[in-house]
Amino acid sequence: MLDSQKPITVAIVEPLEATQFALSTLINSQPETQVVGIKREGEEGVRMLLETKPRVAIIEIDLENRSGFELAGELAMRQRETKVIFYTTAMPDIYIEQAVRSKVAGYVLKTDSLANLLSGVLKVANGGSYYSDSIRDRIAIDPATGGMKTHCESRLTALSNRQIEVLRNLAVGLSVKDVAKKMHITVKSVDSHKYRIMQTLGIHDRVDLARYAIREGLVCP
């Protein structure tokens, strides 16, 4: 345990109640870890994380209202002491690229054992990182800097994390106005991101843009 007097505090942002229950039962059964908050969607999740200030946040990437990447970005700006572990079934190349780019501490697949996740929580709380084997196989370590990079060659890697969020929301059929409301940015900003996305990807039709996002695994068909 990091501190013999205090357990490692953990918060969970996960949409499925069964998964919430399994994670909270596991974590609370250990003497060195304690769940301090659980929420099912992004907007409530980020408020809870900022209020409870956990040592570790276990976050599903695909959430309602705000994605796990947005939550990780918010914590990176406002609460860097909270270490993020993505806990998900999704692993398209661009998700891994975003996770590495966002410098999250862990990326664990739901197909792994719960024991692996617990190991990840303990390692991350001690200042390390923890990635599932199948994720780590798709990441290279730069010998010069010790930093991580992916083998991903998708054109999506040329987009910023914010642009990828805009693309994801547009691809599921949201209007520019709805995207602006959901992401808490202006309509003008969404239009600007949309233009730059299309220029970068060489796609100038919204339907083709959605098809490309589906093909790349950014959204489900």
C-alpha positions as a Python dict, from the first residue, in 0.01 Angstrom:
ca = {
    (1, 'M'): (0, 0, 0),
    (2, 'L'): (126, 349, -80),
    (3, 'D'): (27, 477, 264),
    (4, 'S'): (-25, 233, 552),
    (5, 'Q'): (-297, 462, 694),
    (6, 'K'): (-497, 521, 377),
    (7, 'P'): (-623, 288, 102),
    (8, 'I'): (-578, 367, -264),
    (9, 'T'): (-895, 550, -367),
    (10, 'V'): (-1055, 436, -693),
    (11, 'A'): (-1345, 584, -891),
    (12, 'I'): (-1533, 404, -1169),
    (13, 'V'): (-1707, 548, -1476),
    (14, 'E'): (-1881, 255, -1644),
    (15, 'P'): (-2224, 235, -1812),
    (16, 'L'): (-2311, -128, -1728),
    (17, 'E'): (-2443, -198, -1379),
    (18, 'A'): (-2314, -557, -1378),
    (19, 'T'): (-1962, -436, -1455),
    (20, 'Q'): (-1991, -162, -1194),
    (21, 'F'): (-2087, -423, -935),
    (22, 'A'): (-1806, -662, -1030),
    (23, 'L'): (-1543, -387, -1017),
    (24, 'S'): (-1662, -233, -691),
    (25, 'T'): (-1687, -574, -524),
    (26, 'L'): (-1334, -664, -634),
    (27, 'I'): (-1178, -334, -531),
    (28, 'N'): (-1357, -304, -198),
    (29, 'S'): (-1261, -663, -108),
    (30, 'Q'): (-893, -565, -103),
    (31, 'P'): (-745, -401, 206),
    (32, 'E'): (-536, -162, 0),
    (33, 'T'): (-808, -27, -231),
    (34, 'Q'): (-1141, 150, -183),
    (35, 'V'): (-1409, 269, -428),
    (36, 'V'): (-1504, 633, -363),
    (37, 'G'): (-1746, 690, -650),
    (38, 'I'): (-1931, 526, -939),
    (39, 'K'): (-2106, 692, -1233),
    (40, 'R'): (-2246, 556, -1559),
    (41, 'E'): (-2204, 843, -1806),
    (42, 'G'): (-1947, 1103, -1899),
    (43, 'E'): (-2092, 1431, -1774),
    (44, 'E'): (-2175, 1294, -1429),
    (45, 'G'): (-1848, 1103, -1433),
    (46, 'V'): (-1623, 1404, -1475),
    (47, 'R'): (-1803, 1591, -1195),
    (48, 'M'): (-1765, 1292, -966),
    (49, 'L'): (-1395, 1254, -1048),
    (50, 'L'): (-1324, 1620, -976),
    (51, 'E'): (-1517, 1601, -646),
    (52, 'T'): (-1375, 1273, -512),
    (53, 'K'): (-1018, 1320, -643),
    (54, 'P'): (-935, 946, -658),
    (55, 'R'): (-581, 814, -696),
    (56, 'V'): (-700, 596, -985),
    (57, 'A'): (-993, 634, -1224),
    (58, 'I'): (-1121, 329, -1415),
    (59, 'I'): (-1301, 464, -1721),
    (60, 'E'): (-1487, 303, -2010),
    (61, 'I'): (-1403, 483, -2335),
    (62, 'D'): (-1751, 466, -2490),
    (63, 'L'): (-1978, 670, -2263),
    (64, 'E'): (-2289, 880, -2308),
    (65, 'N'): (-2248, 1261, -2321),
    (66, 'R'): (-1868, 1267, -2297),
    (67, 'S'): (-1620, 1001, -2403),
    (68, 'G'): (-1352, 850, -2186),
    (69, 'F'): (-1094, 1044, -2385),
    (70, 'E'): (-1266, 1370, -2292),
    (71, 'L'): (-1267, 1270, -1926),
    (72, 'A'): (-897, 1183, -1942),
    (73, 'G'): (-825, 1518, -2106),
    (74, 'E'): (-1020, 1703, -1837),
    (75, 'L'): (-825, 1528, -1563),
    (76, 'A'): (-494, 1597, -1738),
    (77, 'M'): (-574, 1969, -1730),
    (78, 'R'): (-738, 1999, -1389),
    (79, 'Q'): (-640, 1701, -1172),
    (80, 'R'): (-318, 1536, -1282),
    (81, 'E'): (-280, 1343, -957),
    (82, 'T'): (-562, 1111, -1070),
    (83, 'K'): (-423, 833, -1289),
    (84, 'V'): (-650, 697, -1562),
    (85, 'I'): (-698, 337, -1667),
    (86, 'F'): (-920, 279, -1970),
    (87, 'Y'): (-1125, -37, -1920),
    (88, 'T'): (-1300, -139, -2240),
    (89, 'T'): (-1355, -402, -2507),
    (90, 'A'): (-1269, -158, -2786),
    (91, 'M'): (-918, -151, -2928),
    (92, 'P'): (-910, -1, -3279),
    (93, 'D'): (-573, 147, -3368),
    (94, 'I'): (-693, 504, -3325),
    (95, 'Y'): (-813, 436, -2967),
    (96, 'I'): (-470, 304, -2875),
    (97, 'E'): (-308, 601, -3049),
    (98, 'Q'): (-529, 839, -2851),
    (99, 'A'): (-454, 661, -2525),
    (100, 'V'): (-79, 687, -2585),
    (101, 'R'): (-113, 1048, -2698),
    (102, 'S'): (-316, 1131, -2387),
    (103, 'K'): (-54, 959, -2169),
    (104, 'V'): (-310, 757, -1975),
    (105, 'A'): (-154, 524, -1723),
    (106, 'G'): (-333, 208, -1833),
    (107, 'Y'): (-546, 38, -2098),
    (108, 'V'): (-704, -288, -1984),
    (109, 'L'): (-941, -503, -2187),
    (110, 'K'): (-1260, -639, -2036),
    (111, 'T'): (-1167, -978, -2178),
    (112, 'D'): (-874, -989, -1932),
    (113, 'S'): (-921, -1134, -1586),
    (114, 'L'): (-1029, -904, -1304),
    (115, 'A'): (-704, -998, -1133),
    (116, 'N'): (-518, -828, -1419),
    (117, 'L'): (-721, -513, -1369),
    (118, 'L'): (-646, -514, -997),
    (119, 'S'): (-276, -555, -1074),
    (120, 'G'): (-309, -257, -1307),
    (121, 'V'): (-470, -43, -1037),
    (122, 'L'): (-192, -120, -790),
    (123, 'K'): (83, -60, -1043),
    (124, 'V'): (-64, 266, -1168),
    (125, 'A'): (-119, 390, -812),
    (126, 'N'): (252, 331, -751),
    (127, 'G'): (345, 553, -1045),
    (128, 'G'): (375, 286, -1314),
    (129, 'S'): (172, 201, -1622),
    (130, 'Y'): (-25, -107, -1716),
    (131, 'Y'): (-142, -217, -2061),
    (132, 'S'): (-305, -547, -2156),
    (133, 'D'): (-71, -778, -2347),
    (134, 'S'): (-265, -743, -2674),
    (135, 'I'): (-249, -364, -2642),
    (136, 'R'): (120, -360, -2550),
    (137, 'D'): (198, -571, -2858),
    (138, 'R'): (76, -279, -3070),
    (139, 'I'): (292, -22, -2892),
    (140, 'A'): (661, 47, -2946),
    (141, 'I'): (900, 204, -2696),
    (142, 'D'): (1117, 481, -2835),
    (143, 'P'): (1472, 386, -2719),
    (144, 'A'): (1584, 748, -2736),
    (145, 'T'): (1316, 893, -2510),
    (146, 'G'): (1159, 592, -2341),
    (147, 'G'): (822, 720, -2461),
    (148, 'M'): (553, 506, -2620),
    (149, 'K'): (426, 521, -2974),
    (150, 'T'): (192, 301, -3174),
    (151, 'H'): (238, 112, -3498),
    (152, 'C'): (-85, 274, -3622),
    (153, 'E'): (-64, 429, -3969),
    (154, 'S'): (-425, 547, -3998),
    (155, 'R'): (-483, 894, -4138),
    (156, 'L'): (-679, 960, -3820),
    (157, 'T'): (-349, 997, -3634),
    (158, 'A'): (-305, 1331, -3812),
    (159, 'L'): (-608, 1463, -3622),
    (160, 'S'): (-600, 1611, -3273),
    (161, 'N'): (-792, 1439, -2993),
    (162, 'R'): (-1053, 1716, -3009),
    (163, 'Q'): (-1094, 1670, -3384),
    (164, 'I'): (-1138, 1295, -3336),
    (165, 'E'): (-1415, 1361, -3083),
    (166, 'V'): (-1586, 1596, -3329),
    (167, 'L'): (-1556, 1334, -3604),
    (168, 'R'): (-1691, 1060, -3377),
    (169, 'N'): (-1997, 1269, -3290),
    (170, 'L'): (-2062, 1375, -3648),
    (171, 'A'): (-2028, 1015, -3765),
    (172, 'V'): (-2306, 893, -3536),
    (173, 'G'): (-2541, 1147, -3692),
    (174, 'L'): (-2534, 1444, -3456),
    (175, 'S'): (-2583, 1789, -3607),
    (176, 'V'): (-2314, 2054, -3574),
    (177, 'K'): (-2532, 2229, -3316),
    (178, 'D'): (-2578, 1908, -3116),
    (179, 'V'): (-2204, 1835, -3126),
    (180, 'A'): (-2130, 2185, -2995),
    (181, 'K'): (-2376, 2137, -2709),
    (182, 'K'): (-2245, 1793, -2621),
    (183, 'M'): (-1879, 1898, -2628),
    (184, 'H'): (-1939, 2235, -2459),
    (185, 'I'): (-1783, 2431, -2745),
    (186, 'T'): (-1923, 2681, -2994),
    (187, 'V'): (-2094, 2595, -3322),
    (188, 'K'): (-1822, 2798, -3496),
    (189, 'S'): (-1555, 2578, -3336),
    (190, 'V'): (-1729, 2260, -3452),
    (191, 'D'): (-1757, 2397, -3806),
    (192, 'S'): (-1388, 2487, -3800),
    (193, 'H'): (-1292, 2139, -3676),
    (194, 'K'): (-1518, 1979, -3937),
    (195, 'Y'): (-1350, 2174, -4217),
    (196, 'R'): (-1001, 2082, -4097),
    (197, 'I'): (-1098, 1716, -4055),
    (198, 'M'): (-1224, 1699, -4412),
    (199, 'Q'): (-916, 1876, -4544),
    (200, 'T'): (-681, 1646, -4353),
    (201, 'L'): (-859, 1325, -4455),
    (202, 'G'): (-931, 1437, -4811),
    (203, 'I'): (-1301, 1362, -4763),
    (204, 'H'): (-1555, 1629, -4851),
    (205, 'D'): (-1888, 1456, -4802),
    (206, 'R'): (-2041, 1391, -4460),
    (207, 'V'): (-2174, 1048, -4556),
    (208, 'D'): (-1829, 941, -4677),
    (209, 'L'): (-1683, 1085, -4357),
    (210, 'A'): (-1915, 868, -4149),
    (211, 'R'): (-1831, 560, -4356),
    (212, 'Y'): (-1460, 625, -4307),
    (213, 'A'): (-1504, 660, -3929),
    (214, 'I'): (-1691, 328, -3919),
    (215, 'R'): (-1424, 157, -4131),
    (216, 'E'): (-1153, 279, -3895),
    (217, 'G'): (-1340, 148, -3590),
    (218, 'L'): (-1402, 495, -3454),
    (219, 'V'): (-1776, 429, -3426),
    (220, 'C'): (-1990, 116, -3452),
    (221, 'P'): (-2204, 74, -3767),
}
